[in-house]
Amino acid sequence: MPKTSRIFSASLLVGLFALPVLAVEDNSLPEYVPVTGIAGNLSSVGSDTLANLMIRWSDSFRRFYPNVIIQIQAAGSATATPALTERTANVGPVSRELRDSEIEAFENRYGYRPTAVPVALDALAIYVHKDNPIPGLTIKQIDAIFSANQRCGGTTSFSEWGQLGLPDPWPSRNIQLFGRNSVSGTYGYFKEEVLCRGDFRNNVNEQPGSASVVQAVGTSINAIGYSGMGYRTAGVRAVPVGREGQDFVEANAANAVSGSYPLSRFLYIYLNKPPNDDLPPLEKEFLKLILSEQGQQLVKRDGYVPLPAEVVRIARQALGLDRS
């Protein structure tokens, strides 16, 4: 489940606590109120998973500030930190926490860590074709399907649907694998959480984006793939997932917030913010919009899960968004 993995500080804001105590819906988020004097260019480089949300937030922001120009590059989470380090981006959307090596490279340049701001919740879904009857999968089974070396404790690789107990005509059908490429934060999260840091099989068909994974699975009855819950279409089904010896859990908003779905995660925007400095006005107002009622409604509209009010409150306070 999403939870604290690093201590909160002014230079690094990550998941602040385990989520089971938090409500799915919370209407106490602050409304965004525009200010005067906002103009300029804002550059975003990073996650493909967050690409649609960045466009939604940018369109909403520019309705308040038509003189602002926002450029979005969404080649993958691995592109965010280099862009922030070289100051070619103001914001870096990432669908996972930064790796230690990424933080170290940034810190070696600036003497402080990049600031991580949680902006949404997601459940990484395991998709099959809509006609696939598989009732659910454990993490160990998913590892045995996708992994070359099964570091999660399995002893058998699965390459045919019959090995997972499916009836005729499924037993002899080969499992066709789809996933993301290595620049993707979703790829990194899956490798960490599902493959137990193991290696992917070499027959995984790597796709350039989240939507293309789901599209590929929806057009092949033998397929399985992973992508964010916000990319679900009518052609696929999200398989319930469970840990070994536990019940299968649906990938939905309530289970992402409660933490009962095993592959729940925060989505982030990273910033290059010196610890004792205020955010520049343009970046400050953009983050204020994201961490507002309007911004979180756009999260919901895009198929993801709005942040609980307490996470929003702590993030706004840490970033000084409500200081005049």
Residue frames as qw, qx, qy, qz and C-alpha x, y, z in Angstrom:
[[0.000, 0.889, 0.459, 0.000, 0.00, 0.00, 0.00],
 [0.281, 0.713, -0.106, 0.634, 1.13, 3.62, -0.35],
 [0.665, -0.697, -0.209, 0.167, 2.93, 4.52, 2.86],
 [0.128, -0.938, 0.319, 0.045, 5.76, 6.52, 4.32],
 [0.938, 0.132, -0.056, 0.317, 9.11, 5.35, 3.03],
 [0.488, 0.264, -0.215, 0.804, 11.16, 8.41, 3.84],
 [0.237, -0.571, -0.484, 0.618, 10.95, 10.97, 6.63],
 [0.205, 0.878, 0.368, 0.228, 9.01, 14.10, 5.68],
 [0.418, -0.442, -0.024, 0.793, 11.09, 17.24, 5.33],
 [0.256, 0.780, 0.060, -0.568, 10.90, 20.54, 3.49],
 [0.118, 0.555, -0.641, -0.516, 13.02, 19.07, 0.70],
 [0.232, 0.042, -0.925, -0.297, 11.22, 15.77, 0.22],
 [0.589, 0.032, 0.363, -0.721, 7.49, 15.16, 0.47],
 [0.291, 0.065, -0.904, -0.307, 6.46, 11.54, -0.12],
 [0.623, -0.438, -0.561, -0.324, 3.64, 9.33, 1.12],
 [0.120, -0.579, 0.431, -0.681, 3.23, 10.52, 4.67],
 [0.460, -0.177, 0.727, -0.479, 1.40, 7.65, 6.31],
 [0.083, 0.163, 0.962, 0.200, -0.41, 4.42, 5.59],
 [0.257, -0.118, -0.303, -0.910, -3.82, 5.05, 4.05],
 [0.258, -0.350, -0.896, -0.093, -6.38, 2.70, 5.65],
 [0.107, -0.517, -0.579, 0.622, -7.68, 5.41, 7.99],
 [0.054, 0.289, -0.164, -0.942, -8.49, 7.82, 5.17],
 [0.561, 0.507, 0.507, -0.414, -11.84, 8.37, 3.48],
 [0.529, 0.294, 0.616, 0.505, -12.39, 7.77, -0.23],
 [0.123, 0.734, 0.360, 0.562, -14.38, 10.94, -0.74],
 [0.377, -0.529, -0.340, 0.680, -13.60, 14.20, 1.03],
 [0.237, 0.796, 0.399, 0.388, -15.27, 17.44, 0.08],
 [0.384, -0.873, -0.101, 0.283, -13.18, 19.67, 2.36],
 [0.645, 0.059, 0.228, 0.727, -10.49, 20.51, -0.18],
 [0.036, -0.634, -0.086, 0.768, -9.84, 24.22, -0.75],
 [0.571, 0.755, 0.322, 0.029, -11.21, 25.89, -3.86],
 [0.569, 0.012, 0.198, 0.798, -8.66, 27.40, -6.20],
 [0.075, 0.933, 0.248, -0.252, -8.85, 31.21, -6.29],
 [0.673, 0.465, 0.104, 0.566, -6.85, 32.88, -9.09],
 [0.372, -0.701, -0.052, 0.606, -4.43, 35.72, -8.41],
 [0.417, 0.904, -0.011, -0.092, -3.12, 38.55, -10.56],
 [0.014, -0.854, 0.501, 0.137, 0.21, 38.87, -12.33],
 [0.718, -0.183, 0.660, 0.122, 0.77, 35.27, -13.38],
 [0.678, 0.690, -0.153, -0.200, 2.46, 34.82, -16.77],
 [0.143, -0.661, 0.725, 0.130, 5.42, 33.03, -18.33],
 [0.700, 0.276, -0.612, -0.244, 6.47, 29.56, -19.47],
 [0.670, -0.380, 0.566, -0.294, 6.08, 26.30, -17.56],
 [0.547, 0.394, -0.705, -0.222, 7.83, 23.13, -18.75],
 [0.805, -0.265, 0.431, -0.310, 6.88, 19.61, -17.65],
 [0.514, 0.451, -0.718, -0.135, 9.09, 16.60, -18.44],
 [0.300, -0.280, 0.837, -0.363, 8.38, 13.11, -17.17],
 [0.397, 0.092, 0.894, -0.187, 5.74, 10.41, -16.79],
 [0.248, -0.100, -0.692, -0.671, 3.56, 9.09, -19.60],
 [0.227, -0.446, -0.852, 0.153, 1.13, 7.78, -16.98],
 [0.096, -0.638, -0.400, 0.651, 0.48, 11.34, -15.84],
 [0.202, 0.046, 0.446, 0.871, 0.39, 12.82, -19.35],
 [0.147, -0.595, -0.641, -0.462, -3.40, 13.10, -19.64],
 [0.411, -0.755, -0.424, 0.286, -3.68, 14.58, -16.15],
 [0.382, -0.358, 0.087, 0.847, -0.97, 17.12, -16.89],
 [0.052, 0.286, 0.533, 0.795, -2.92, 18.19, -19.97],
 [0.308, -0.715, -0.605, -0.167, -6.14, 18.50, -17.95],
 [0.453, -0.672, -0.245, 0.533, -4.43, 20.54, -15.23],
 [0.330, -0.148, 0.274, 0.891, -2.67, 22.70, -17.82],
 [0.038, -0.485, -0.595, -0.640, -5.87, 23.43, -19.73],
 [0.388, -0.775, -0.495, 0.052, -7.64, 24.37, -16.50],
 [0.484, -0.515, -0.067, 0.705, -4.72, 26.56, -15.40],
 [0.245, 0.038, 0.389, 0.887, -4.59, 28.41, -18.71],
 [0.122, -0.704, -0.601, -0.358, -8.28, 29.24, -18.45],
 [0.408, -0.828, -0.232, 0.306, -7.31, 31.32, -15.43],
 [0.289, -0.725, 0.320, 0.537, -4.04, 32.54, -16.95],
 [0.778, 0.587, 0.222, 0.006, -4.22, 32.72, -20.78],
 [0.259, 0.890, -0.372, 0.037, -0.79, 34.36, -20.97],
 [0.542, -0.496, 0.678, 0.004, 0.91, 31.27, -19.54],
 [0.696, 0.434, -0.510, -0.259, 2.52, 28.84, -21.99],
 [0.696, -0.378, 0.586, -0.170, 2.82, 25.23, -20.78],
 [0.566, 0.464, -0.641, -0.233, 4.90, 22.62, -22.60],
 [0.809, -0.283, 0.443, -0.265, 4.49, 18.93, -21.73],
 [0.484, 0.442, -0.743, -0.136, 6.92, 16.13, -22.66],
 [0.793, -0.280, 0.360, -0.404, 5.80, 12.71, -21.46],
 [0.599, 0.454, -0.653, -0.098, 8.48, 10.22, -22.52],
 [0.810, -0.200, -0.540, 0.114, 8.63, 8.49, -19.14],
 [0.567, -0.821, -0.069, 0.010, 9.41, 8.99, -15.45],
 [0.797, -0.210, 0.100, 0.557, 13.14, 8.41, -15.95],
 [0.408, 0.521, 0.192, 0.725, 13.34, 11.66, -17.96],
 [0.293, -0.901, -0.262, -0.181, 12.08, 13.84, -15.08],
 [0.640, -0.671, 0.027, 0.373, 15.14, 14.02, -12.83],
 [0.584, 0.034, 0.286, 0.759, 17.67, 14.85, -15.58],
 [0.110, 0.692, 0.370, 0.610, 15.38, 17.64, -16.78],
 [0.445, -0.878, -0.169, -0.053, 15.00, 19.04, -13.26],
 [0.726, -0.414, 0.111, 0.538, 18.74, 18.72, -12.67],
 [0.446, 0.143, 0.349, 0.811, 19.56, 20.63, -15.86],
 [0.117, 0.527, 0.312, -0.782, 16.71, 23.10, -15.19],
 [0.118, 0.002, -0.643, -0.757, 15.10, 22.35, -18.54],
 [0.409, -0.500, -0.687, -0.332, 11.83, 21.61, -16.70],
 [0.277, -0.480, 0.290, -0.780, 9.96, 23.33, -13.88],
 [0.749, -0.200, 0.421, -0.471, 8.03, 20.23, -12.88],
 [0.252, 0.325, -0.891, -0.192, 8.76, 16.51, -13.24],
 [0.837, -0.123, 0.080, -0.528, 5.74, 14.16, -13.12],
 [0.190, 0.352, -0.915, 0.061, 6.76, 10.67, -11.91],
 [0.797, -0.219, -0.296, -0.479, 4.64, 7.56, -11.39],
 [0.854, -0.224, -0.384, 0.269, 6.97, 6.13, -8.71],
 [0.437, -0.860, 0.134, 0.226, 9.31, 7.43, -6.04],
 [0.406, 0.797, -0.448, 0.015, 12.70, 8.46, -7.38],
 [0.927, -0.007, -0.273, 0.256, 15.46, 5.89, -7.19],
 [0.601, -0.695, 0.047, 0.393, 18.34, 6.47, -4.81],
 [0.597, 0.010, 0.352, 0.721, 20.68, 6.95, -7.77],
 [0.154, 0.713, 0.400, 0.555, 18.43, 9.67, -9.22],
 [0.401, -0.903, -0.153, -0.012, 18.25, 11.51, -5.88],
 [0.699, -0.452, 0.166, 0.529, 22.01, 11.21, -5.42],
 [0.498, 0.311, 0.362, 0.724, 22.76, 12.67, -8.86],
 [0.069, -0.846, -0.296, -0.438, 20.48, 15.63, -8.15],
 [0.579, -0.804, -0.065, 0.116, 21.83, 16.13, -4.61],
 [0.722, -0.164, 0.182, 0.647, 25.43, 16.06, -5.84],
 [0.307, 0.523, 0.303, 0.735, 24.61, 19.00, -8.10],
 [0.201, -0.725, -0.180, -0.633, 22.57, 21.13, -5.69],
 [0.135, 0.234, -0.680, 0.681, 23.30, 19.98, -2.16],
 [0.498, 0.067, 0.509, -0.699, 19.63, 19.26, -1.46],
 [0.306, 0.187, 0.924, 0.128, 17.08, 16.69, -2.57],
 [0.213, -0.233, -0.505, -0.803, 14.32, 17.20, -5.13],
 [0.394, 0.049, 0.511, -0.763, 10.93, 17.90, -3.60],
 [0.131, -0.187, -0.920, -0.317, 8.30, 15.21, -4.18],
 [0.413, 0.061, 0.254, -0.873, 4.65, 16.25, -4.13],
 [0.223, 0.267, 0.937, 0.037, 1.93, 13.56, -4.18],
 [0.264, 0.160, -0.186, -0.933, -0.73, 14.66, -6.67],
 [0.779, 0.022, -0.242, -0.578, -3.00, 11.60, -7.12],
 [0.571, -0.242, 0.769, -0.157, -3.54, 7.96, -6.17],
 [0.620, 0.354, -0.530, -0.457, -3.46, 5.10, -8.65],
 [0.808, -0.165, 0.552, -0.121, -4.00, 1.35, -8.63],
 [0.149, 0.471, -0.751, -0.438, -1.69, -0.40, -11.06],
 [0.842, 0.146, 0.257, -0.451, -4.09, -2.80, -12.78],
 [0.284, -0.201, 0.887, 0.303, -3.35, -6.21, -14.29],
 [0.604, 0.407, -0.020, -0.685, -5.36, -6.30, -17.52],
 [0.364, 0.031, 0.893, 0.265, -6.56, -9.27, -19.56],
 [0.201, -0.158, -0.605, -0.754, -8.90, -9.44, -22.54],
 [0.516, -0.154, 0.210, -0.816, -12.52, -8.88, -21.53],
 [0.877, 0.008, -0.291, -0.382, -13.39, -12.51, -22.43],
 [0.444, 0.285, -0.782, 0.333, -10.66, -14.03, -20.26],
 [0.682, -0.555, -0.340, -0.334, -12.36, -15.78, -17.29],
 [0.542, 0.099, -0.600, 0.580, -9.38, -15.78, -14.88],
 [0.426, -0.781, -0.447, -0.095, -10.96, -14.97, -11.47],
 [0.305, -0.933, 0.189, -0.031, -7.86, -13.45, -9.88],
 [0.764, 0.386, -0.351, 0.380, -4.08, -13.64, -9.60],
 [0.649, -0.696, -0.043, 0.305, -1.62, -13.55, -6.72],
 [0.024, 0.909, -0.374, -0.183, 1.53, -11.45, -6.83],
 [0.500, -0.374, 0.754, 0.204, 3.54, -14.70, -6.98],
 [0.658, 0.424, 0.613, 0.109, 1.51, -15.87, -10.02],
 [0.355, 0.931, 0.035, -0.074, 1.96, -12.54, -11.81],
 [0.236, -0.757, 0.575, 0.202, 5.69, -12.77, -11.12],
 [0.605, -0.074, 0.772, 0.181, 5.72, -16.29, -12.59],
 [0.587, 0.697, 0.412, 0.026, 4.01, -14.96, -15.73],
 [0.286, 0.954, -0.064, 0.062, 6.26, -11.93, -16.34],
 [0.338, -0.813, 0.470, 0.058, 9.55, -12.76, -14.63],
 [0.674, 0.495, -0.548, 0.000, 12.61, -14.53, -15.99],
 [0.399, 0.284, -0.763, 0.422, 13.90, -15.54, -12.55],
 [0.644, -0.530, -0.477, -0.276, 10.92, -15.58, -10.11],
 [0.277, 0.280, -0.563, 0.727, 12.37, -13.79, -7.12],
 [0.503, -0.358, 0.130, -0.775, 8.98, -13.64, -5.37],
 [0.483, -0.255, 0.756, -0.361, 9.19, -17.28, -4.28],
 [0.870, 0.310, 0.061, -0.377, 7.65, -19.15, -7.19],
 [0.516, -0.354, 0.738, 0.253, 9.25, -22.25, -8.68],
 [0.506, 0.359, 0.730, 0.287, 7.34, -22.57, -11.97],
 [0.062, 0.253, -0.258, -0.930, 7.07, -20.21, -14.93],
 [0.501, 0.525, 0.632, -0.273, 3.64, -19.83, -16.50],
 [0.042, -0.274, 0.529, 0.802, 3.51, -19.59, -20.29],
 [0.255, -0.276, -0.766, -0.521, 0.07, -21.11, -21.02],
 [0.461, -0.357, 0.088, -0.807, -3.30, -20.13, -19.56],
 [0.843, -0.195, -0.458, -0.204, -4.02, -23.76, -18.69],
 [0.537, 0.099, -0.609, 0.576, -1.26, -23.65, -16.07],
 [0.126, -0.142, 0.360, -0.913, -3.45, -21.18, -14.20],
 [0.232, 0.237, 0.871, -0.363, -6.43, -23.53, -14.18],
 [0.459, 0.356, -0.068, -0.811, -8.49, -22.09, -17.01],
 [0.706, 0.208, 0.664, -0.131, -10.89, -24.54, -18.71],
 [0.427, 0.249, 0.660, 0.566, -11.26, -25.35, -22.41],
 [0.848, 0.466, -0.013, 0.251, -10.46, -23.79, -24.82],
 [0.092, -0.955, 0.256, -0.118, -7.80, -22.01, -22.74],
 [0.829, -0.456, 0.269, 0.179, -5.31, -24.71, -21.60],
 [0.772, 0.123, 0.317, 0.537, -3.18, -24.73, -24.75],
 [0.254, 0.913, 0.138, 0.289, -3.29, -20.98, -25.36],
 [0.615, 0.065, -0.225, 0.753, 0.05, -19.23, -24.93],
 [0.228, -0.851, -0.295, 0.369, 0.09, -16.19, -22.64],
 [0.479, 0.579, 0.138, 0.646, 1.00, -13.07, -24.61],
 [0.478, -0.576, -0.305, 0.589, 2.77, -10.44, -22.50],
 [0.245, 0.752, 0.161, 0.591, 2.56, -6.65, -22.80],
 [0.529, -0.642, -0.267, 0.487, 4.28, -4.04, -20.65],
 [0.087, 0.991, -0.044, -0.092, 6.08, -0.70, -20.60],
 [0.704, 0.494, -0.277, 0.428, 9.62, 0.17, -21.62],
 [0.683, -0.248, -0.410, 0.551, 12.44, 0.71, -19.14],
 [0.148, 0.269, -0.088, 0.947, 12.20, 4.52, -19.15],
 [0.484, -0.538, -0.378, -0.577, 8.71, 4.23, -17.66],
 [0.239, -0.394, 0.597, -0.657, 8.04, 4.70, -13.96],
 [0.868, -0.065, 0.091, -0.483, 5.31, 2.08, -14.23],
 [0.814, 0.319, -0.473, 0.106, 7.90, -0.40, -15.52],
 [0.235, 0.427, -0.649, 0.584, 10.11, 0.39, -12.52],
 [0.545, -0.280, 0.395, -0.684, 7.26, 0.13, -10.03],
 [0.939, 0.070, -0.130, -0.310, 6.13, -3.22, -11.48],
 [0.670, 0.383, -0.572, 0.278, 9.70, -4.57, -11.42],
 [0.010, -0.402, 0.619, -0.675, 10.07, -3.52, -7.78],
 [0.553, -0.146, 0.428, -0.699, 6.68, -4.53, -6.38],
 [0.907, 0.169, 0.038, -0.384, 5.63, -7.48, -8.56],
 [0.829, 0.389, -0.379, 0.130, 8.88, -9.03, -9.77],
 [0.748, -0.636, 0.048, 0.184, 10.62, -8.51, -6.41],
 [0.066, -0.840, 0.421, 0.337, 13.38, -6.69, -8.34],
 [0.711, 0.008, 0.652, 0.265, 13.73, -9.60, -10.73],
 [0.035, -0.301, 0.538, 0.786, 14.13, -9.43, -14.50],
 [0.690, 0.405, 0.123, -0.587, 11.41, -9.33, -17.11],
 [0.754, 0.174, 0.598, 0.208, 11.12, -12.15, -19.61],
 [0.181, -0.321, 0.452, 0.812, 12.54, -11.27, -22.99],
 [0.056, 0.359, 0.786, 0.500, 9.21, -11.93, -24.73],
 [0.014, 0.711, 0.487, -0.507, 7.39, -9.04, -23.02],
 [0.353, 0.593, 0.413, 0.595, 6.13, -6.76, -25.80],
 [0.282, -0.431, -0.270, 0.814, 7.24, -3.34, -24.58],
 [0.178, 0.787, 0.510, 0.298, 4.88, -0.48, -25.39],
 [0.323, 0.334, -0.097, 0.880, 5.68, 3.25, -25.49],
 [0.273, -0.312, 0.163, -0.895, 2.70, 4.33, -23.40],
 [0.321, 0.040, 0.786, -0.527, 0.09, 3.26, -20.86],
 [0.667, 0.381, 0.143, -0.624, -2.79, 3.46, -23.32],
 [0.559, 0.463, -0.610, -0.318, -0.98, 1.34, -25.88],
 [0.024, -0.169, 0.956, -0.240, -0.55, -1.50, -23.35],
 [0.475, 0.271, 0.620, -0.563, -4.30, -1.57, -22.70],
 [0.616, 0.523, -0.188, -0.558, -5.09, -1.29, -26.40],
 [0.339, 0.402, -0.837, -0.151, -2.81, -4.24, -27.18],
 [0.175, 0.007, 0.918, -0.355, -4.38, -6.41, -24.47],
 [0.537, 0.390, 0.382, -0.643, -7.87, -5.53, -25.72],
 [0.627, 0.532, -0.331, -0.462, -7.07, -6.74, -29.22],
 [0.454, 0.307, -0.837, -0.003, -5.54, -10.12, -28.25],
 [0.803, -0.409, -0.184, -0.394, -7.61, -12.68, -26.38],
 [0.883, -0.098, -0.347, 0.302, -4.46, -14.39, -25.02],
 [0.336, 0.561, -0.256, 0.712, -2.89, -11.21, -23.67],
 [0.546, -0.728, -0.336, 0.242, -2.06, -9.87, -20.23],
 [0.409, 0.486, -0.101, 0.765, -0.49, -6.52, -19.38],
 [0.391, -0.588, -0.465, 0.534, -0.14, -3.88, -16.66],
 [0.148, 0.448, 0.174, 0.864, -1.12, -0.21, -16.67],
 [0.092, 0.017, 0.451, -0.887, -2.77, 2.43, -14.50],
 [0.198, 0.468, 0.833, -0.220, -6.43, 2.02, -13.61],
 [0.225, 0.658, 0.102, -0.712, -7.17, 5.29, -15.39],
 [0.187, 0.404, -0.649, -0.616, -6.51, 3.64, -18.77],
 [0.398, 0.183, 0.890, -0.126, -9.18, 0.94, -18.53],
 [0.374, 0.187, -0.418, -0.807, -11.30, 0.45, -21.68],
 [0.824, 0.055, 0.161, -0.540, -14.30, -1.67, -22.64],
 [0.782, 0.391, -0.470, -0.122, -12.02, -4.21, -24.34],
 [0.413, 0.298, -0.756, 0.412, -10.19, -5.29, -21.18],
 [0.712, -0.617, -0.269, -0.202, -10.85, -6.50, -17.65],
 [0.001, 0.664, -0.590, 0.460, -8.81, -5.62, -14.56],
 [0.742, -0.126, -0.657, 0.039, -8.06, -8.87, -12.75],
 [0.594, -0.766, 0.087, -0.230, -8.46, -8.84, -8.94],
 [0.540, 0.475, -0.581, 0.382, -5.05, -9.23, -7.26],
 [0.730, -0.658, 0.027, -0.184, -4.08, -10.69, -3.89],
 [0.013, 0.647, -0.742, 0.175, -1.04, -11.57, -1.89],
 [0.491, 0.077, -0.867, -0.029, -0.34, -15.22, -1.18],
 [0.273, -0.280, -0.843, 0.369, -2.93, -16.66, 1.21],
 [0.128, 0.380, 0.337, -0.852, -5.15, -13.56, 1.06],
 [0.487, 0.639, 0.571, -0.168, -8.36, -12.68, -0.78],
 [0.393, 0.327, 0.420, 0.750, -8.30, -11.20, -4.27],
 [0.039, -0.676, -0.310, 0.668, -8.98, -7.45, -4.27],
 [0.471, 0.749, 0.404, 0.233, -10.49, -5.35, -7.06],
 [0.407, -0.030, 0.074, 0.910, -8.50, -2.46, -8.53],
 [0.044, -0.792, -0.471, -0.384, -10.82, 0.43, -7.69],
 [0.029, 0.704, -0.166, 0.690, -10.80, 3.77, -5.93],
 [0.695, -0.631, 0.073, -0.338, -11.98, 2.56, -2.54],
 [0.959, -0.182, 0.006, 0.216, -9.37, -0.20, -2.40],
 [0.563, 0.498, -0.148, 0.643, -6.60, 2.14, -3.55],
 [0.196, -0.725, 0.188, -0.633, -7.36, 4.58, -0.74],
 [0.829, -0.503, 0.102, -0.224, -7.75, 1.88, 1.90],
 [0.026, -0.661, 0.749, 0.022, -4.51, 0.26, 0.79],
 [0.790, -0.045, 0.574, -0.209, -6.18, -3.15, 0.51],
 [0.819, 0.574, -0.006, 0.006, -5.33, -3.37, -3.20],
 [0.814, -0.343, 0.152, 0.444, -1.71, -4.60, -3.24],
 [0.550, 0.190, 0.293, 0.759, -0.56, -2.39, -6.13],
 [0.036, -0.956, -0.289, -0.020, -1.81, 1.00, -4.90],
 [0.610, -0.032, 0.007, 0.792, 0.60, 3.88, -5.36],
 [0.004, 0.835, 0.126, -0.535, 0.96, 7.64, -5.15],
 [0.593, 0.567, 0.243, 0.518, 1.66, 9.59, -8.33],
 [0.446, -0.631, -0.095, 0.628, 4.05, 12.53, -7.88],
 [0.418, 0.852, -0.011, 0.314, 5.29, 15.80, -9.25],
 [0.720, -0.335, -0.086, 0.601, 8.92, 16.51, -8.39],
 [0.118, 0.983, 0.048, 0.133, 10.36, 20.01, -8.09],
 [0.629, 0.179, -0.251, 0.713, 13.77, 21.63, -7.91],
 [0.307, -0.864, -0.153, -0.368, 13.09, 23.70, -4.80],
 [0.332, 0.363, -0.582, 0.648, 15.85, 24.95, -2.49],
 [0.399, -0.399, -0.784, 0.259, 14.79, 24.11, 1.09],
 [0.183, -0.510, -0.407, 0.735, 14.52, 27.67, 2.37],
 [0.059, 0.103, -0.339, -0.933, 13.11, 29.30, -0.76],
 [0.571, 0.416, 0.426, -0.565, 9.51, 29.94, -1.72],
 [0.569, 0.336, 0.671, 0.336, 8.28, 28.49, -4.98],
 [0.050, -0.048, 0.321, 0.944, 8.28, 30.91, -7.93],
 [0.460, 0.239, 0.287, -0.805, 4.77, 32.41, -8.41],
 [0.630, 0.259, -0.477, -0.555, 4.00, 30.43, -11.58],
 [0.444, 0.080, -0.889, 0.074, 4.94, 27.07, -10.09],
 [0.100, 0.069, 0.698, -0.706, 3.23, 27.95, -6.81],
 [0.564, 0.222, 0.109, -0.788, -0.10, 28.70, -8.47],
 [0.623, 0.212, -0.659, -0.364, 0.10, 25.60, -10.67],
 [0.306, 0.006, -0.900, 0.312, 0.61, 23.39, -7.59],
 [0.276, 0.126, 0.491, -0.816, -2.16, 25.27, -5.76],
 [0.658, 0.189, -0.249, -0.685, -4.54, 24.39, -8.58],
 [0.565, 0.132, -0.810, -0.081, -3.52, 20.72, -8.56],
 [0.290, -0.149, -0.810, 0.488, -3.89, 20.52, -4.77],
 [0.329, 0.062, 0.191, -0.923, -7.36, 22.09, -4.79],
 [0.615, 0.304, 0.608, -0.399, -10.94, 20.92, -5.17],
 [0.632, 0.664, -0.115, -0.382, -10.86, 21.72, -8.90],
 [0.225, 0.608, -0.752, -0.117, -7.53, 19.98, -9.45],
 [0.265, -0.140, 0.933, -0.201, -8.52, 16.83, -7.60],
 [0.686, 0.427, 0.385, -0.446, -11.84, 16.65, -9.45],
 [0.546, 0.656, -0.431, -0.293, -9.79, 16.48, -12.64],
 [0.078, -0.373, 0.921, -0.087, -7.90, 13.54, -11.09],
 [0.538, 0.189, 0.734, -0.370, -11.22, 11.76, -10.60],
 [0.643, 0.621, 0.041, -0.445, -12.38, 12.62, -14.10],
 [0.377, 0.631, -0.652, -0.190, -9.22, 11.09, -15.54],
 [0.892, -0.020, -0.425, -0.153, -9.91, 7.77, -13.84],
 [0.458, 0.210, -0.657, 0.561, -7.52, 8.10, -10.92],
 [0.511, -0.633, -0.565, 0.137, -8.22, 8.63, -7.21],
 [0.025, -0.855, 0.088, -0.510, -8.21, 12.09, -5.59],
 [0.378, 0.224, -0.656, 0.614, -5.89, 12.60, -2.66],
 [0.443, -0.648, -0.595, 0.175, -7.38, 12.47, 0.84],
 [0.058, -0.947, -0.091, -0.302, -7.80, 15.92, 2.38],
 [0.642, -0.721, 0.168, 0.200, -5.12, 15.32, 5.02],
 [0.734, 0.029, 0.335, 0.590, -2.49, 14.55, 2.38],
 [0.283, 0.744, 0.272, 0.540, -3.48, 17.73, 0.50],
 [0.356, -0.928, -0.045, -0.097, -3.33, 19.80, 3.70],
 [0.718, -0.520, 0.252, 0.389, 0.17, 18.57, 4.61],
 [0.638, 0.281, 0.368, 0.615, 1.45, 19.04, 1.05],
 [0.111, 0.865, 0.221, 0.437, 0.11, 22.59, 0.82],
 [0.501, -0.862, 0.066, 0.048, 1.58, 23.46, 4.20],
 [0.776, -0.277, 0.298, 0.481, 4.99, 21.99, 3.36],
 [0.515, 0.389, 0.376, 0.665, 5.15, 23.91, 0.09],
 [0.122, -0.390, -0.206, 0.889, 3.92, 27.17, 1.62],
 [0.102, 0.386, 0.680, 0.615, 1.07, 27.35, -0.87],
 [0.217, -0.802, -0.542, -0.127, -1.25, 29.22, 1.47],
 [0.404, -0.528, -0.110, 0.739, 1.27, 31.86, 2.51],
 [0.344, 0.906, 0.245, -0.022, 0.56, 35.23, 0.94]]
